[in-house]
Amino acid sequence: MTKQRKIIKDIIYASYKHPTAEEIFELAKKKMPSIAVGTVYRNLTLLVESGEVRKIDVPNAPSRYDRPQIPHEHLICKNCGVVKDVMIDGLMPILKEKTGEDIVEYKLALYYVCDKCKNL
């Protein structure tokens, strides 16, 4: 693993805020001032493809990145794009029962309007 990729992966694994590529780039620059934004995007793609990082697509907002270790779902505000983790216990057995298939992976995003946006 390259030094740049390790820095990017470490930033994502240390964050609970689901950072965007731009936020990851800003944090990576503090650790490695010579890193280029293109390097961050290329390495994010490689980390997602290898399964070391999860990409969360957010409508009308930049994608966000997350650790894949603990299976969980995401709650996404339709207005501002804030992402929160949510865990739905027992979902895999329900998916197996409903589909009749052994599900190896899934991505579930639940959309809502956060309190901040409700109060605007």
Summary of the structure (lengths in Angstrom):
residues: 120
radius of gyration: 16.1
end to end distance: 44.8
largest distance: 51.0
contacts: 296
relative contact order: 0.14
helix: 41%
strand: 17%
